[in-house]
Amino acid sequence: MPKQPLGAQISQMLKERGVDTIFGIPGVHNVELYRGIEQAGITHVLARHEQGAGFMADGYARATGMPGVAYVITGPGLTNILTPLGQAYSDSVPVLAISSCLDEVAARRGQLHQMRDQRMAAETVCAWSEEARSASAAYALIDRAFDQFASARARPCHLQVSIDTLGALADPAPQPSAARPGLPAASHADVYDVVAAVLAAKKPLFVFGGGAVAAADAVPDLLHQTGAASIVTYAARGVVPAEEPLYFGSYLARPDSADIAAQADLVIAVGTTLSEVDLWRPTLGHTAPMIRIDIDPEVFTGMGPEDRAILADAGAFLKAMSIAIPARTDAKPPKWDVAAVARKRAAWRAEVDAERPGIGVVCDALRAVLPDDTMVYSDMTQFAYAAKEIWDMPRPGHWHHPYGFGTLGYALPAAIGGAVARNGQPTLAIAGDYGLQYTIQELGTAVELGLPLPILVWDNGKLGEIEDSMVRSQIAPNAVVARNPDFLALAKAYGAAAVQPDSLETLQQAMLAAFKADGPTVIRVTPAIVG
């Protein structure tokens, strides 16, 4: 290809690395990035706010496993996308944000969109943030990001290129490497040692995290081969089939799940950081040795002298374990009390129903009719908090939530990104009445794209979780009730469909109809739906 402005060459390079969609907003500073998008054959999705663009890129990445890419402008464009980048960092999502930057900031003041240190601002929420001062540097940094996405725990990256550099003529980027580096792999000895330890244990307990999603097909056999019990983080729902007799569900954050961990004589934590938002307590609660399998060496900090750390891709390791156990080995009898596991799950479900009345029956009604391949994006809302515990997923990697950073406004734009990636497959957004208003303007993008996207709005007219927290803390509830718009009228103003079901049956009908619509549908649901 002949020389072109670097902005155009960057889009062509991304296309050659497998990028087919870019989310963003054009501006006078990054306009050169838009010169080559159509030429490269890339679809551009116009967000209404850079925060929305970042969440769309995140949702796209979670749906596909491919990096999500966003284009933003200097200064406020970048600061607006920092929250989504922080969410991607905490949840291990591969997002590449490419922004423009000023050519010089030290000697000149008062320039449009000027910041004291734009690169450093992005570095606070990214694996790295770098400035490319030449075409060759831009190409090298883009390839660095893609190599890191493929070979380590996924974290967002930020690349900034000065306005003059974006507009300068540049040679095409080098062709992509024939093969990217892979994730770390364990030795055969490690696999066989872990298998031996699990088979020898009297009450082994697997704790599966989001890193185990890729090996979900191997998990049922592995559990049958070992007689082990299992429990999962929210991100790992669907890794263990709900009907497994020794499956404790996704109730890891229940305080007394620590008692379950304490019963085990061996804990195998696979692809999980066991972070605060997984446990909501300082430790898992185990006293037995732990084997941790993860691609991130940071999670091994603080392990005990009898524990074992294995730096490896969790999904590949689980598959290798299942294969390493001889095929002729009969299924092991359960090493835990099956009836006790069932009673515990039932007790935890009852606790959730008591804590958040009405949500459970709505979850059950929806789960009964949603297609198995529905991908759900939820926001920080009481509905999602309950659903993450009681809603057993038929497939792994199909419920996405702002787990670590905990940002409001995630669900709608992330679901748009997921719906774009999934091209007609059922995708659902779930938001609360307050959180939806953080990014409700992205409804315009969903209408523009004609996405058949149901948007369930759980409207209890207040910040219910914060109110409950204040009451538990013996604080008189304050600043937890806000005036809401007429969500149905607002949806129609954007050109979306809108409905408020008056029963669980009409909710089910509305949801199925929304999947077949020629645009998004806002479905307002209030606690009154269950009487």
N, C-alpha and C positions, 0 to 999 in steps of 0.2 A: 504494500500500500504506500502511496505517496505521503509526504509530510503533511500533517494537519495540526491545528492547535491542540495542545496537550489535553484540554478538556474533552475533546472528541476522541482522542486516542485512549483515554481512560475508560470511556464507555465501551469502546471496542475491546479493550483488554478484559474488562469484566465479562463481556459476552463470551469471549474465548475461554474464560474460567468457569463457565456454566451459569452465570447470572442471567436470568430472563426477566426479572422485575426489579425496578428501583422505586422506592417511596421517597417523596420529598416535596419541596416547595422551591421554585426558582426565584431568584432575586438578582439585583444588578451585580452583586459580587460573585455569584456562582453561575452566571448565565452561560459561561463557556462550557461548563459541564453538560449543558443541555444541547450543545451543538451536535453531538454525535449519537444521541440516544436512539433516534429513529433509524439512522443509518446502520447502527449496530443491531437493530431488530429487537430492542429491549422495550418492554412495556413500562411506562411510567405511571404511577398512581399518585395523583395530586391530593395530598392531605390538606386539612384546613388549619393545621397547627403543627409545628415541628415535633411537639410531643406525640401527636397522633402518628406522624410519619415514623418515629422511632418505635412506637408500640406495634405499628403495622409490620415493620421489618422484623420485630421480635416474633410476632404471631406467625409470619411467613416462615421464619427459621424453625420454629417449633413444629410446624406442620410438615415441613419437608426434610429437616435435618441439614439443609443447605444454608449457607450464610444469608442473612437478610441485609440488604444494602439500602442506605439512605443518603440523599444529597441535601445539605443544608447550607445556609449562608453564614458569613462571618458574624461573630458577636452574638446577637440575640437568637439567631437560628441555632447556633451551637448550644447556648445555655438552655434553650427550650428543649433540646433533645437529651440533655444530661440525665433527666429523671428516667426515661426509658433505657438509657445506657446503664444506669445504676441497677435497674431491674434486671437487665440482661446479664450483668456481672454476677449478681447474687444467685441467679437461677441457671447459670452456665449455658447461655444462649449465644451463638455466633452471630454477632451483628457488626457490620463495618459501616461506620459513619464517615463520610467524606465531606469536608467543608472547605470553603475558601478561607483565606486569611489576608490581612493587610500585608503589603510588601515591607513596610517599615513602621515600627511603633515606638522606638526609643527616642528618636529625635523630633518626631512630630506628634502633636496632640490635637484633639478635637476632630479626628477623622470619623466618618460614618462607620458605625458599628464597632468602634474601637474598644478593645479590652486591654487591661494591663498585661495579662498573660493568658491568652486563649488556650494555648496548648496545655499548659499546666492545669487549667480548669478541667479539661476533659480527662486528664490523666488520673484525676481523683476517682473516676468511676469506670475506668477502662484498664485492660491489661497493659496497654501502652497508648500513648498519644504522641505522634511525631509530625514534624513538618518536612515536606519534600521541597527542596529548593531547585530541583532539576527534574527533567522527565525521567531520567534513569533512576533517580531516587524514588519518585512516585511509583514506578513500576516495581522496584525492589520491595518497597514497603507493602504494596498490595499483595505481592506474592508471599511476603512474610506473614501477613494476616491469614491468608488462606492456608499456608503451611501449619500455622499454629492451630487453626480451627480443626485441622485434620489429625494433629498429633498430640494434642494436650487437652486438658479441661477447657472447654469453650469459654471464652471471655470476649466481650466486645473490644473493638479496636477503633481508634480515631486517627484519620489521616487528614492533615490540612495542607493546602497548596495555595501559594500566594496568587493574587489576582493576575499579576503580570505573567507569572509562570504558566497559569492555566491558558492564557491567550497566546503564548509563544508557540511557534511552529516546532513540532517534535517528530522524530521518527516513530514508527509503530513500536508497540511493546514487543518484547521477545515472546516467542511462542511458549505456551505453558509446558511445564515439565511433564514428561511421560507418566511419571508416578509421584504422588506426594508421599511424604513420610506418614507412617501409620502410628497408631496408639501403642504405648508400651505393652509388651507381652510377657507373661510369666514363663518360667522354665517348666519343663516337664516334671522336674523334681518337686517344684512348688505345688503343682497341680496334684500329684500323687500324695504328697505329704498332707495336704488339706483334706483330700478324700479320705485318707486313712484316719485322720483326726475326727472327722465327722462320723464315719462309720463306727469308730470306737466309743464315741460319746453316748451317754445314757439318755440325755435330754438336750440334743442340739437345737439351737434356735437360729434361723436365718432372719436377718433384718435387711430387707431389700430397699434400696433407694432408687432414685431416678436413673442412676448409671446402669441399672440392671434391665432397663426396658428392652434393650436390643436382644436380650437372651430369654425373653418371656416364653418362647416355644420350648426351651429346655427345662424350665423351672418345674413343671408338674412331674416329669420323670425324675428329676433330681430329688424332689421331696419324697416321692414314692420309694426311690432307691435307698434313701437314708432314714426314713421314718421321722424326719425332723419336723418341727413346728415352724411357722413363719408369721411375720408381721411386716407391714410395709409403711413407708413414709407416704405422704399425700402424693408426691410425684410418681410413686411407683404403683399406684392403683392400676389393676389390670394385669400386673406381672404374675400374680397368683390368682388362679380361677377362684371365684367366690365359693364354689362348692367343695373346695379342698377341706377335708375334715379337720386338719390341724392348722387352719389359717385363722389368725386372730384379727384379720382385717386391717384397716388403716386407722386404728385407734391408738397409735403410738403416743400421741400427745395426751391421752388420758393419764392422770397422775398414777393410777394403780397399774398401768402397764409396766411400771418399774418392778412390781411384784412378779410379773411374768418373767421379765429378764432375770430376776434374782433366782428363779427356779432352774434356769438352764445351767448345764455344766460345761457348755461351750457355746459361744455366740459368734456367728459369722456375719459380719456387717459388710454388705456388698454394694458398692456404688452409692454410698451415703455419707454425708459429712456429720450426721447426727448433731445438727446445729440446734440453736435455740428454737427456731421455728419448726423443727421436726419434733422436738421433745417437750418444750416449754418447762424444762427443769434442767438442772446443771449436768446430770449424767443419765445414761440409759438405765442404770439401776442394777447392772449385773455385778456379780462377784467372781464369776468364772473367767477363765482366759477368753480373750477375744481374738479372732482373726479378722483383719481389715483388708479388703481388696478394693483398691481405688487407683485412679490415674493421677490423682493430685497428692503429692507427698505432704502437703500441709496438714491433711487430715490425720496423719500419723502422730502428730505432736501430742505428748502426754500419755502415750500408751504405757502399759505396765510391763514389768519384767517377764511375765509369762505370755504376754500378747505377741502376735505376729503380724507384721506389716508386709503386704505384697503389692508392689507397684505394678499395676496391670489394668488393662481394659476389663471392667467388671463383666460386661456382656460376653466377651470372648472367654473369660475365665470360667464362667458358669457353664458355657457350652462344653468346654474342655473337661470340666468335672463330670458332667453327665456321660460323656464319651469314655472317660477313664474308668468309670465304674463298669466292670464287665457286663456285657449285655445278658449273660446267662445268670447274673445275680438276681435272685427273686426279690420282689418288693419287700422291704423291711416292714415288720409290724409297727404300728404307731408307737412312738416312744413317749408320747404324751397322752393324757386322758382325753379322748375325743369328746365325750359328753361335757367335760369341764370347759373345753374350748368353746363349745356351742353355748353353754350357759354364760360364759364371760362375754361373748359377742352380743348375746341378747341383753345382758345387763347394760352394756355400754350403749346399745341402741336406745334403751329405755332412758338412760341418762340424757342423751342428746334430745330426745323428744320432750323430756321434762324441762330442759334448759331453754329450748327454742320451740315452743309449742306451734304446731301447725305446719312447720316447714317439712317435716318428715313425710307427711302424707302427700304433700305436693311433689316432693322428690319421687316418691313411689309411683305416683300417677304419671309423671313424665318418663321415668325410666321404663315403664311398661310399654310405651308407644314409640320411643325414639329408636331409629334404626341403630343397629349395633356399631356402624361405622361413623356415628355422629361424633364430631370433635367439638368440645365445649371450651369456651374461654370465659372465665369468671372474674369478677371484681372483688374488692374487699367489701364484703357484705355478709350479713348474718346468714342469708340463704346459702352462700357458698361455704361458710364456716361449718354449717351443719352437713351440707352435702358431701364435703370432703371426707367426712367420717362414715356416713351411712350409705353413700351411693357407690355400690360395687360396679366397677367398669368392666364391660365385656372385653375390652381391648386395652393394652397399655399405651401410654403416650397419647391419649385422646382427651385428657382434661388438663387444661393449662390455666395457671393461676399466678398472680404476682406474689410468690411465696416469700422470698427473702427480704427484698426491699420493701414490699408491702405498699405499692403505690395505688392510690385511687385513680380511677379513670382508665384502667388497663383494658377492660373486657371488650368494649366496642371496637376501638381501633385494632387491637390484636386479633379479634375475630374477623375483621375486614381483611387483614393480612393473611389469616388462615384460609378464609373463603376464596381469596384470589388464588392462593396456592393450590387449593383443592378442586377448583374448577367444577363446581356443581355438586360436589359431595356434601352431605348435610353438615352444616356448621352452625353452632348456637352460641350466642352471647348471653351471659347472665350478669346483671348489674343491680346495685341498689339505687334507690331514688336519689341519694346524695352523690354517690360516686359517679353515676352516669353523667351528671352535669359538668364534671371535669372535662369531658371530651365529647359531649353530645353533638358538637358541631361536625364531627366526623360522620354523622348520619348522612350529611350531604354527599360525602364520598361514596358511601354504600349505595345511595340512590343513583348517583351518577354512573356507577358500575353495573347497576341492575342486579345486585347480589341477592339471592333468595335467602336472606339471613334473618332468622327470628331473633329478636332482642327482648329477652324476658326481663322486665323491670320489677323487682321486689320492692314495693312501695309501702313502707310502714310509716311514712311521714316524719321520720326522724333519724338521727344517728343512734340506732337502737343499741349497737354494741357498746358505744361510748356511754350511753345512759346506764346500761347495765354495769359497766365498769365503775361509774361514779357511785352507784348505789352500793356495790360491793365494798367500795372504799369509804362508805359513809359520808359521801359528798352529795349535797343536794344537787340533782341534775340541773345543769346550766349549759346554755348554748348548744343544745342538742336537737332543737326543733327549728327547722327552716321552712320558709314558704316555698312550696314546690310549684312549678309551672303545671299547666294542663298538658301532661305528657302526650296524650292522644292528639290534641290539637297541634302541639309542637311537631310531632312526627308527620302529621298531614301537611304542615306548612313546608316541611322539607321535601314532600312528595312521597313519603313512605306510607305504607298501610299502618293501621292502628286498630287495636281491639282490646277490650277488657272483658275477659271471660267471667261468668258468674257462677261457675261450678267446675269441679275437676274434669268432668266430661267435656265441657266446652273448652277448657284449657287444652286438653289433649287434641281436640279437633282443630283448634287455632294453631297449635304448634305444627301439626302435620300439614295444614294448609300453607303455613308460612314457608315450609321447605319447597313448596311447588310454586310459589309466587314469582313474579317477575321483578321483584325488588324487596327491600327489607321490610319487616313487619315488627312494630313495637307492640309487645304484649304486656300490658300492665296487670300485675297481680298484687292484690292486697291480702293481708291476713284474713279478711272477711270471707275469702273464697272457701275456707274450711269451716265457716260457721262460728 
